Amino acid sequence: MLKVPPKKKNAKTLLKQITKL
């Protein structure tokens, strides 16, 4: 999580985090 993945992966992670919320 500390590492900065590709922009596509970052967006997907953000979306997943928002979806979890």
PDB file as gemmi writes it, atoms N, CA and C in Angstrom:
CRYST1    1.000    1.000    1.000  90.00  90.00  90.00 P 1                      
ATOM      1  N   MET A   1       0.861  -1.210   0.000  1.00  0.00           N  
ATOM      2  CA  MET A   1       0.000   0.000   0.000  1.00  0.00           C  
ATOM      3  C   MET A   1       0.891   1.252   0.000  1.00  0.00           C  
ATOM      4  N   LEU A   2       2.031   1.142   0.695  1.00  0.00           N  
ATOM      5  CA  LEU A   2       2.938   2.288   0.732  1.00  0.00           C  
ATOM      6  C   LEU A   2       3.529   2.533  -0.651  1.00  0.00           C  
ATOM      7  N   LYS A   3       3.810   1.408  -1.359  1.00  0.00           N  
ATOM      8  CA  LYS A   3       4.362   1.547  -2.729  1.00  0.00           C  
ATOM      9  C   LYS A   3       3.311   2.192  -3.630  1.00  0.00           C  
ATOM     10  N   VAL A   4       3.757   2.940  -4.607  1.00  0.00           N  
ATOM     11  CA  VAL A   4       2.819   3.600  -5.528  1.00  0.00           C  
ATOM     12  C   VAL A   4       2.701   2.765  -6.803  1.00  0.00           C  
ATOM     13  N   PRO A   5       1.626   1.985  -6.908  1.00  0.00           N  
ATOM     14  CA  PRO A   5       1.416   1.149  -8.096  1.00  0.00           C  
ATOM     15  C   PRO A   5       1.068   2.014  -9.314  1.00  0.00           C  
ATOM     16  N   PRO A   6       0.931   1.392 -10.498  1.00  0.00           N  
ATOM     17  CA  PRO A   6       0.559   2.151 -11.711  1.00  0.00           C  
ATOM     18  C   PRO A   6      -0.702   2.980 -11.483  1.00  0.00           C  
ATOM     19  N   LYS A   7      -0.915   3.956 -12.335  1.00  0.00           N  
ATOM     20  CA  LYS A   7      -2.100   4.814 -12.167  1.00  0.00           C  
ATOM     21  C   LYS A   7      -3.371   3.967 -12.276  1.00  0.00           C  
ATOM     22  N   LYS A   8      -3.359   3.030 -13.214  1.00  0.00           N  
ATOM     23  CA  LYS A   8      -4.550   2.181 -13.377  1.00  0.00           C  
ATOM     24  C   LYS A   8      -4.806   1.389 -12.106  1.00  0.00           C  
ATOM     25  N   LYS A   9      -3.743   0.852 -11.519  1.00  0.00           N  
ATOM     26  CA  LYS A   9      -3.920   0.051 -10.295  1.00  0.00           C  
ATOM     27  C   LYS A   9      -4.356   0.985  -9.148  1.00  0.00           C  
ATOM     28  N   ASN A  10      -3.782   2.164  -9.120  1.00  0.00           N  
ATOM     29  CA  ASN A  10      -4.118   3.119  -8.062  1.00  0.00           C  
ATOM     30  C   ASN A  10      -5.604   3.467  -8.126  1.00  0.00           C  
ATOM     31  N   ALA A  11      -6.068   3.718  -9.324  1.00  0.00           N  
ATOM     32  CA  ALA A  11      -7.489   4.082  -9.499  1.00  0.00           C  
ATOM     33  C   ALA A  11      -8.358   2.909  -9.049  1.00  0.00           C  
ATOM     34  N   LYS A  12      -7.923   1.695  -9.427  1.00  0.00           N  
ATOM     35  CA  LYS A  12      -8.737   0.529  -9.066  1.00  0.00           C  
ATOM     36  C   LYS A  12      -8.741   0.370  -7.538  1.00  0.00           C  
ATOM     37  N   THR A  13      -7.607   0.623  -6.911  1.00  0.00           N  
ATOM     38  CA  THR A  13      -7.525   0.492  -5.456  1.00  0.00           C  
ATOM     39  C   THR A  13      -8.426   1.532  -4.795  1.00  0.00           C  
ATOM     40  N   LEU A  14      -8.388   2.731  -5.312  1.00  0.00           N  
ATOM     41  CA  LEU A  14      -9.238   3.790  -4.746  1.00  0.00           C  
ATOM     42  C   LEU A  14     -10.706   3.414  -4.907  1.00  0.00           C  
ATOM     43  N   LEU A  15     -11.039   2.918  -6.073  1.00  0.00           N  
ATOM     44  CA  LEU A  15     -12.439   2.535  -6.329  1.00  0.00           C  
ATOM     45  C   LEU A  15     -12.839   1.423  -5.372  1.00  0.00           C  
ATOM     46  N   LYS A  16     -11.922   0.469  -5.190  1.00  0.00           N  
ATOM     47  CA  LYS A  16     -12.233  -0.660  -4.300  1.00  0.00           C  
ATOM     48  C   LYS A  16     -12.406  -0.149  -2.864  1.00  0.00           C  
ATOM     49  N   GLN A  17     -11.559   0.788  -2.468  1.00  0.00           N  
ATOM     50  CA  GLN A  17     -11.655   1.331  -1.101  1.00  0.00           C  
ATOM     51  C   GLN A  17     -12.985   2.051  -0.926  1.00  0.00           C  
ATOM     52  N   ILE A  18     -13.366   2.828  -1.926  1.00  0.00           N  
ATOM     53  CA  ILE A  18     -14.640   3.576  -1.852  1.00  0.00           C  
ATOM     54  C   ILE A  18     -15.805   2.586  -1.831  1.00  0.00           C  
ATOM     55  N   THR A  19     -15.679   1.542  -2.651  1.00  0.00           N  
ATOM     56  CA  THR A  19     -16.766   0.547  -2.710  1.00  0.00           C  
ATOM     57  C   THR A  19     -16.892  -0.143  -1.352  1.00  0.00           C  
ATOM     58  N   LYS A  20     -15.745  -0.419  -0.742  1.00  0.00           N  
ATOM     59  CA  LYS A  20     -15.778  -1.088   0.579  1.00  0.00           C  
ATOM     60  C   LYS A  20     -16.469  -0.181   1.586  1.00  0.00           C  
ATOM     61  N   LEU A  21     -16.193   1.104   1.480  1.00  0.00           N  
ATOM     62  CA  LEU A  21     -16.797   2.049   2.415  1.00  0.00           C  
ATOM     63  C   LEU A  21     -18.305   2.061   2.168  1.00  0.00           C  
TER      64      LEU A  21                                                      
END                                                                             
